[in-house]
């Protein structure tokens, strides 16, 4: 047998027959977009990942690849480990998540969101086991927008704090001014405020009202049931008992 690229042994089928590169290309062109399971049966030593990579090397994997029965079985077995599924199938995450959703492999919208889930939401990503729709809905409820997230990713923390400070009057007492600045900074980190001057100015004015309500010496109401924000349900008592901020 000639040891050239087109005639060298490229794979051995289940019957022990050697196939050259040209023969393998013919097999892949006929079966790859129709029935990958058939290729797996013909060449049991080739994993799904190897089959997809071989198709890429033959430049015949540009079209959408149908999910096979073996693919679906693997997805059900490995879900919700999307990274492992993508690695095994050689597919992008969005394809895998979309198919898992159609298979019913997703957490219900009513399922509790963990702190890790919320942290992933604030990065503009979709947590494992959640659908894109559920993630978008949760961000909306939390006041988080992808625009705010992107604007935060484009600015350094020290620069952001400096720009927030430009919207907080220096006539405030130092500790109150500091609390206003870091209240706005926290809003930015959580994706509820963008880094634009207009957004920072609005958030600073809102934070100033909230911080003043926490300090009786500046005219804050004594009642713990007083509203913290004019457009929210949080109370002064909620804010005082919170461990969100540490200075």
N, C-alpha and C positions, 0 to 999 in steps of 0.2 A: 504494500500500500504506500502511495506517495505521501511524503510528509510535507504537504503544502497546507496553506490555511484552509482551502476549500475542500481538500480531500482527507485531511487528518481526522482521526476519530474524535468526535465532539461529544457523543453520549452513547450509553449502552441501554437498550430497552429492556423490558422485563423478561424477554426471551433470550437475552444475551447477545442480541444482534448489535453490531457497531453501526453508528450513524455518523456520516460526515457532516461538516458544517453546512454544506449546501442542502443536504437532506433535512437537517434540522430546521433550516430556514423555511423549507417547503411545508414541513409539519406545522410550524408556528403560524405561518401565513394562513393556513387552512383552518386551524383550530383555536388560535389564541383568543380571538374576539367572539368565538362561538361557544366553546366549551373547554375551559382550562382543566376541568376535572379529567377530561380525556387525555390531556398531556400528562397529568399526574399519574394516571393509570399506566400509560405507555412507558414512562420513565420514573419509576417509584423512588429512585435515589435523588431526584430533584425536588427540593422544597418549593413551596409557592413563591417564596422570596426569590429563589434562584430562577424560577420560571419567568417572573416579572423582569428580573435583571437581564435574562437572556433575550427577552423580547425587546427590551430597550437597546441592547447591543445590536439587534437586527433592525432597529428603527421601525418597528411595527406596533409600538405601544402608544401612539399618539391619540388614538380614539378611546372613547370611554370603554372601560372594561366591565363587563357584567359581573356581579357577585355570584359566585358559584355556591353549590350546596356546602362544599368544604369551607368556603369563606365564611358563610353564615354560621356554621357549626363552631368555627374558631372564634368568631365574634361573640357568640353566646357564652363560650367557655371563658374567654379572657375579660369580658366586660366587667367593671368599667375601666379597666386599664387601657386607655386609648393609645398610649405610647407603645405598649406591647403589640396591640392589634395593628397599628400602622407599620411597625417594624416587621411583623410577620407577613403582612399582605403587600407591603411596599406601596401603600396608598397614602394620599394626603389626609390630614386629620379631619378636614371638613367633610370629605366623602364618607369616612368611617362614622362620624357622628351623625350625619344625615341618615345613613342606613340603619344605625343602631336605633335612632328615633322611630323609624318606620317599623322596626322589629319590636318596638315597645320597650327597648332597653334604655330607659331614661328615668330619672327620679321624678316623681309627681311635683307639680308646682307648689304643692302645700308642704313639701318636705322641709324640715328645718335647715336653715343655712348656717353652716359653721363659720367660725372666724377665718379659717383658711379659705373658705369659699368667698367670703366678702373681700378678703385681701386680693384674691384673683380677680374679682369683679372690678376692684379699684385699679387694676392694671389694664383694664380693657379687654380681658380674656374671659372665656367661658369655662367655669369649673367642670371637672370631670363628673360625668353622670347627669349634667344639666343640659338642656337644650338652649340654643341661641336665643329663642323667643323668651324662655324663662329668665335667662340672664339679663336680657334687655328690659324686661318688665321689672325685675328686682332693682336694676340700676335706676329706673325711672322713679320707683317708690322711694329710693334713698336720695334722690336728687343728684345722682351721678350722671354725667354725660361723657361721651367719648371725646367730645371737643375739649372739655376741661382736662381730661387725662392727657390728651396729646399736647396741650399747651404746657402742662406741668412737666412733661418729659423733655421739653425743649428749653428748660431753664434750670440753672444751677440753684440749689437750696439757698446759699448765701445771697445770691442775687435776688431771689424771690423775697426773702425776709427784708432785704433792703428796700425793695419796691413797695412792699406792704407798709413799711414804716413811713414812706412818703405820704401815705394817705391817713396817717394817725397823727393828730396834732401833738406837738411837743410840749404843749401847755398842760397835758395830762400828767398826773403824778407818775413817776417812773414805773412803779409796780403795776399800776393800772394800764399804762401804755404798753408795757411788756405783755400783759395778759391779752390785750386787744390784738396785738400783732400775732401772737402765737395761736390765738383762737382762729384768726383768719388763715394762718399757715396750716392749721389742722384741717380746716375746711378744704383747702387746696389739695393736701395730701390724700384726702378721702374722695377727691373727684367732684366735690360739690361746688367748687369755685374755680374759675379759670384764672390764668395769669395775666389777662389783659388789664390795662389801667382802669377801665370802666368797671370790670367785674371786681377788682380789688377794692376800689373806692366804695362800691355798694356793700361788699362784705364787711369792710372796715366800719362803715356807719352802723350796720346791723350789729356787729360785735360790740361796738361802743355802747349801744343801748343795753345789750345783754350784760356786759361787764358792770356798767353803772348800777344795774338792778341788784348786783351782788354785794355792793358796798354801801351800807347805810349812811356812812359819813358823806356820801355823794348824793344822798337823796333816794336811796333804794328803798322799796317797800319792805316792810318787816315780814309780811305774810309769806310763808313758804309756798302757798298755792298761787302766788302771783305768776303771771305768764312771763316766761323768759324772753321769748321773741313775740313780736306783734302778730306774726303770721304762722305761728306754730302752737303745739299743744304742750311743749315742755314747760315745767315750772321752776321757780327758783330753788325749791327743795330738791328737785331732780338734779340740778346742776351742782348744788353744794355736796350732795351725796355721791356724785360721780367721781371716779378716779381717772378720768380721761386726761386731765392736764396735771403735769408736775413741773414745778419751776424751782 
